[in-house]
Amino acid sequence: MLRSVSRVIRKFRAINARYATPRITMSPLVRASLLILRIYLVLLVGLLLYKFAMLAGA
């Protein structure tokens, strides 16, 4: 059991090492767009959690 778990972990680490550095370069506009999308996603998740907390508390 422990061997199979460690084997899976090694596979994940090998995949992560392969894709650690991006192969394409992003323009500053693309970076800014992705940052805005991340912020928007965090805000949406926060709003969802807030709404759930209000409904659960009511």
MOVEN-V859243 format. One record per backbone hydrogen bond with DSSP energy under -0.5 kcal/mol. CO is the residue of the C=O (numbers start at 1). NH is the residue of the N-H. E is the energy in kcal/mol with one decimal. If there is no record, write none. Layout:
BEGIN
{{CO & NH & E} {CO & NH & E}}
END
This chain:
BEGIN
{{1 & 5 & -1.9} {2 & 6 & -2.4} {3 & 7 & -2.2} {4 & 8 & -2.0} {5 & 9 & -2.2} {6 & 10 & -2.2} {7 & 11 & -2.0} {8 & 12 & -2.4} {9 & 13 & -2.4} {10 & 14 & -2.2} {11 & 15 & -2.3} {12 & 16 & -2.6} {13 & 17 & -2.3} {14 & 18 & -1.8} {15 & 19 & -1.7} {17 & 20 & -0.9} {27 & 31 & -2.3} {28 & 32 & -2.4} {29 & 33 & -2.3} {30 & 34 & -2.5} {31 & 35 & -2.1} {32 & 36 & -2.4} {33 & 37 & -2.3} {34 & 38 & -2.2} {35 & 39 & -2.4} {36 & 40 & -2.5} {37 & 41 & -2.4} {38 & 42 & -2.4} {39 & 43 & -2.3} {40 & 44 & -2.4} {41 & 45 & -2.4} {42 & 46 & -2.5} {43 & 47 & -2.5} {44 & 48 & -2.3} {45 & 49 & -2.5} {46 & 50 & -2.4} {47 & 51 & -2.6} {48 & 52 & -2.5} {49 & 53 & -2.4} {50 & 54 & -2.3} {51 & 55 & -2.3} {52 & 56 & -2.6} {53 & 57 & -1.8} {54 & 58 & -1.0}}
END
